Amino acid sequence: MGKHGQYQGAGSSARSAKSIGATAAALIVVPGARHPHNPRMNFCSHCGSDRIALRVPDGDNMPRYTCDACRAIHYQNPKVVVGCLPEWDGQVLLCRRAIEPRHGLWTLPAGFLENGESVVAGARRETDEEAGARVEIGELYTLISLAQIGQVFMMFRARLTDIDFAPGPESLDVRLFREEEIPWEELAFRTVARTLRTYFLDRKQGRFPLRVSVLERKPVHR
Amino acid sequence: MGKHGQYQGAGSSARSAKSIGATAAALIVVPGARHPHNPRMNFCSHCGSDRIALRVPDGDNMPRYTCDACRAIHYQNPKVVVGCLPEWDGQVLLCRRAIEPRHGLWTLPAGFLENGESVVAGARRETDEEAGARVEIGELYTLISLAQIGQVFMMFRARLTDIDFAPGPESLDVRLFREEEIPWEELAFRTVARTLRTYFLDRKQGRFPLRVSVLERKPVHR
């Protein structure tokens, strides 16, 4: 599902690398599923029956995985990706990905929000995991709906509290970039490119209003 | 799980009412599950095995449902609730709930974001479904993490385009309230109370900055 151009499946980016590997690939790559961003269900996770299918439940208007044996309805909903744009002395911190998708490309620290944490705590954790960096999280800056892959991307502005950072297991490299050094052709995700592009424009104006937008599915070149 | 004080399970509020009814109650009420906001898995939805348990996968740091038969890892993540605060001539639109949880109490129109829609589209859809109302969605106003029940609540300011609204199937009543008429003691959710309280304070200042906050689990009175 790399063609959808964002984090795949569920879980943090650390986990995604493993999920896309040999062991769980069948779960993540689900040809024929109606929602490519959510795993296909072959069996009811409640009762174990294989009498499960995507259909519109009574009183609903969207297809859901429903079980004809125990009548459970299994809802699947978008996931939240949280991260930040860490600033230091006019520079921005980027991480070079050590994992798929987009191995070797540059990104802002971000990953899937976990149960039990706030959006701010999630952004802080991802920055620590991917860049070994400590940040003060500031205002929410971009809120991007990736509707067709079922993700909501939230990027906060942030201030590095020191520059004693180091790549975590998911990163090949972490470094600070001035605007003219940003590797625009080697950014991992369109959400990251949009956030950075808008940021440098807004910085010239000296104000950073929240930018709410939608990112459509990238055209597939055949 | 009504004690957690928010929408339960997954899916839109329309569906929640049905899920909490007889047919799917076993799926929604999951005593013993580690994450009360996500359904317990008894069987692997990929291969049907019952050799499934909550454990921390290699290289991960949080428990996940993992299958010892096919090695699938089933990630569960927070869900997004989107809604709005519809304004008309100094008044605010509220809906009186016709469904559980919080039947008979007042709320702002809101519900679970669906796959395939943007956060703005989701807020507009919920307003149409619950209040039969058309709105122009404005700026994001509150972003509240309900970490312990795995929800992210996003409320936009909005402007009613007309007052030809009417309760949908999930609402007993829909009406406009002036500040002094707000039924503070009969609000359905703390997220709604916080959004309204902040709104009337901010309105006095004539500005509505985005309010990012966390809502802790409500103390249980024993």
Interface residues (C-beta under 8 A of the other chain):
Chain A: G9 A10 G11 A14 R15 K18 S19 T23 A24 A26 L27 H35 H37 N38 P39 R40 M41 N42 F43 C44 S45 H46 C47 G48 D50 P57 D58 G59 D60 M62 R64 C70 R71 A72 I73 H74 Y75 Q76 N77 P78 K79 V80 F112 L113 E114 N115 G116 E117 S118 V119 V120 A121 E139 L140 L143 S145 A147 Q148 G150 V152 P169 L210 V212 V214
Chain B: G9 A10 G11 S12 A14 R15 K18 S19 T23 A24 A26 L27 H35 H37 N38 P39 R40 M41 N42 F43 C44 S45 H46 C47 G48 D50 P57 D58 G59 D60 M62 R64 C70 R71 A72 I73 H74 Y75 Q76 N77 P78 K79 V80 F112 L113 E114 N115 G116 E117 S118 V119 V120 A121 E139 L140 L143 S145 A147 Q148 G150 V152 P169 L210 V212 V214
